[in-house]
Amino acid sequence: MLKSMRLVNFQGHADTKVEFGSGDTVIIGSTDSGKSSIFRAFEWVRTNRPLGTSFIRKGESTCKVELEIETKSGTVIIERERGPGVNLYTVDGELLEAPGSGVPEKLQELLNMGELNIQTQLDPHFMVLDSPGKAAQTINAVTHLEEADRVIVKLISMGKENNSKISFLEQSLADLEAKRSNPVFGLLADFEATLCTAEDMEVKQKEGADQHYGIASLLDSISVLDFEVGESKSQLGCYDNLDDLAALVPDITSRLLDATKKGDTLAKIIADCVGAEHEIDGINSRVERFVGFDEVVFRVNCDIAGIGGLEKTAGVLVSVLAEIKGVDLLLGNAKKTKENLDGVWAELLGEMEVCPVCETGLDDTHRQIAVRNLK
């Protein structure tokens, strides 16, 4: 509802404010007093017509019209201002989009007024002299009866379609009720239960097939393992079963470690013995050169008797004797070393009562074989 209107520099109004009551408001005055200007100012705000600046009061540069309207959400102030470089609408101080020759959409929504809401001074009486057809058009423009007619026609069509569907469903229901009385339908529950049972059996059969395949694979693996166990038992004939062998593994491992240590010591001793034997062989080869020593001495004596070079021969003999003494000393030391090594060897052989691998008792012959293998 329009509550008030203010005109500033609009045509003949310098600054005029008009208050509107809740009912009809009548504006009276003499000719050319500005009554029509009030209506033109309202239309200028509503339609942005006329364009241009011809309505600005003479001698002024700008004009402004202010409307105060009451809406459901409260009072709203609309302002329209025009002048050189000025052409704007505001709503409660908010500047609206530049209108150009149109009217901002927000302002149209606030005023909510069309041509049917305006009656000018020279317009004929509203709908009084209109033909029935034009009157109907006017009513339709206001009430949108043609839209209501379209909705009614559509609803009637939908109603007929739904009634047809209802009739079809009712007939289908009646047919089903008739078929339901057939004794065969009484077995449907049993058929459903049987079908569920068959589906469960199919699932279980599939699971059983999967399990059978898994068991077959497992049996194949067991067969392979059994074959390998048989091969192992044939190779380990001294054991009745793998459990006994598994129980002996820690003890065998310990014995092998101990035997390895003793074997290392024995191998070192044997290596020393071999070295000593090589030394003895070298000494013996050197001694062999002096096997005919007595004959040499005899010949030397003969030579001494036959030759006057006693001093030269004596020197040779002294040298030979010194070499012989050195060889005897080396031979004695080598024999002592060999005796010591033989003692250690005998001690180690005495400690080897049982084979560290198969736990078979060892006699002197087997000990010699073990030592020979270590060499």
NORHUPE-V487985 format. One record per helix or strand. SS is the DSSP state (@ for helix, = for strand). FROM is the first residue (numbers start at 1). LEN is the number of residues. Records with the same first field share a line. If there is no record, write none. Layout:
SS: FROM-LEN ; FROM-LEN
This chain:
=: 2-9 ; 13-7 ; 56-1 ; 62-10 ; 74-10 ; 86-6 ; 94-2 ; 354-1 ; 361-1
@: 35-13 ; 105-7 ; 115-3 ; 132-12 ; 145-36 ; 183-53 ; 242-47 ; 293-14 ; 310-42 ; 364-11
